[in-house]
């Protein structure tokens, strides 16, 4: 579990005894809901007494392998590591197998992130301990995602959390944030096992335990834990967290040798990160990519709504194999039907979707589709509606005060034909005896409609008896003058495509886990051309990467810089 301060730890303590007991059965500290069953994370409940068969020669050889993190482990710590190791080779084997397979999609990217910071690439396996690389998990204490960030710590390390998104659930961005946090912890404590313990317990807890015991590292803190008072002592969870990580690391480095199915992170299917306009229809994107919504959502768990943020451009992930379809949709006029919508607060308990529909001319089905989980409305809750709709209590009261026949007139377009038209994307054009008809969208003007059909605003006004061109509303059906009957919308010129999406991977094919070419790995000179940025005081590569939606790895490679060589006033290439 990631936590930044004792405040987070205190918040967890207040969950009470039940929460503590429950946490003892959870993987990755007490942050994730992982038990010991197959398909879940790594269990906390490893028996103290080991009754399993002795290690085979190949198992013992794998246990003795070392890397940058586990090369200097004291002999006194090995019994705990061995007990965890044997558990996940025996009873916990189904869990270990499922976790390793789930990690395959993300390991190449994670290892590259850690290598780019000159950190041990084996740190990528820490997310297996935290969550089993399950990107969707949330803990009772409020931690979330593969790396189990608490809200405050996630915000501190650049993971946005608001009404629209929770980037803790983005496995790629959260990996970069975890690398930043672990790098900071290593700077605080000077060795990786202690930094890993602090990732679980919090730097404040480990810092005080180190000071109180006079210990040099985690293993000495653990051996002297009895010297601390009850509140300052490390919990059993933390004492076993580092041995569990070390055991998992040794297994992951030797999967085939230990009888597990091999994994191939470098050849995992590629994933692309593409820029998305405000209000992009995620269901529409899924259909365009020939994916069901569950499949598409698995790549985009950081989005909390059926559409992207309507106030700013964001990003989405798509399989590299669907790049053409995704880019075509993003460049189409049907891409962002919710761009004219915004968050609004329900002002009156008397309000309802039917009443909102009548006030803005958008079908009830469309409104509910944009607000899943809100079948009825309560005063004070936030909903997504066209920005033009009046959500005040006065507007609700005024609608209710109208005679029934006037309300019915005002609701034309929400029942009948409009109710049969739940799709927001694009304007509806139907054939009629009087010629082509166009249903006005929430963000459209008469001028826009006139330009689209090649007629004048005056002719539109005359054809539809509109005295004031500014007094039109969404849902209004306009007759288009001088047009033959038509059954489809006239041909349109697609808007320019969005800026090229940034591959999540630094590989030459834009795939997550793809191996960069040698030329690309060795390139250190600043790139020529593209957009540039002048470094400001207190800027970091992480901060700049978030502004321009690129990776820190890209910034380093394009500009031949790192955090230590970054200087105020320097010009960085931020887009190629």
C-alpha angles and dihedrals in degrees: 000000000000116000131160104200147006087267090072091045091050091051089056093047090058089064084082137218095317091057091049092051090046092050090057088069096048130097124236096028112302094310103091132053095237121140128179098271125112113277094026134090130280117297124238092207102088109156117245091218112066113208097161122114118278119269117275120235092261092047091050091048091053091048090056094054114108139195137183094293101041103034096100102039111146118242090241090065096051098083090062092045091048093049091053090044094052092045093058091045092053125019095009094045096110090053092047091048094050092046094050091050092048090050092056093086094055109030099085091053093043093049091049090052092053093044090052088061094045089249126137109277089215086077085081087077092063090083088062089060092044100048113341084255090291102153096194101055123120126188127221087246092058102260115139144188136022091309095040100230119186112228097255095045091046091054091046091056097046104269107139117221119182143120090297108037145018107198091187083082092056103097093202101047092040090053090056090048091049090052090052092049095046090048089054092049091050089053089052098048107022100226135068102234090055091045089051091050089052090051087062103035102027128257092261093057094047093043093055092044090052092049094044094052099035087232125158098212146357095283093054090046089053093049091048096040090115089067091069127081118254096267094047097046120107114253120242087250092062094041089058096037096081095044089049092051091049091050093049091049092054091049094047091051090054108034100140092041089055094048098258122133109267119246127212110205094169091061098041115131111278125250125202129206111217130185114248129203121239110280097017111175106239094191089052090050090052091052092047090053091048092242131129115242095253091054092048093045091055087068093044109039090141090074110085097185136056088252137036123262107298094211102054144021114264135165141258135198124232133173110267088236089065097048096114094050092044095051091046091054093046089053094048129096090241093061102091111027092153096056090107093052130091145176115281135176121237103240101187133043086217091066121105140174089258091056093046089050091055092048096051105024095237117132117256091236091057093049092049092046089056090049108044114183093030105096091150129026129237127194111261099024122121121242136174114243138148108289090235095065118104107230097180122125087240091060091051092048092047091052092048090050093058119101113260094251091053091049090053091052090049090051096054107127094034097072127041111010095012093050087056089054106068096154114100096189113104130350120289116242121188135179117245138165090258093052136259118354129201127199110218115237123219093256098041131105131198088250091057092049092047091051091048095054098035096245133118125260088236092056090049091051092048094046092051101034092242112161097184117035090203094058100075128115140208113273094033111138111224126200110222111222123227096013130125119237112282137183098201139036116277119261113281134198110240115237119248115283119259118259112287112284119247115243111235087222127063089217119120092250095048093245128141107247096013115141113248116235117254092247091054093046093052097044110111106150117105113267119246123235127006129092118323135202131203112228114241130204112285092016119144130190088247092054093048092046090056092050094054098032095239131122125262086235090060093049091051093048097045094047106028092234139122134191093276095051096043109117133189110255095025116133115231129195104235101171134033 
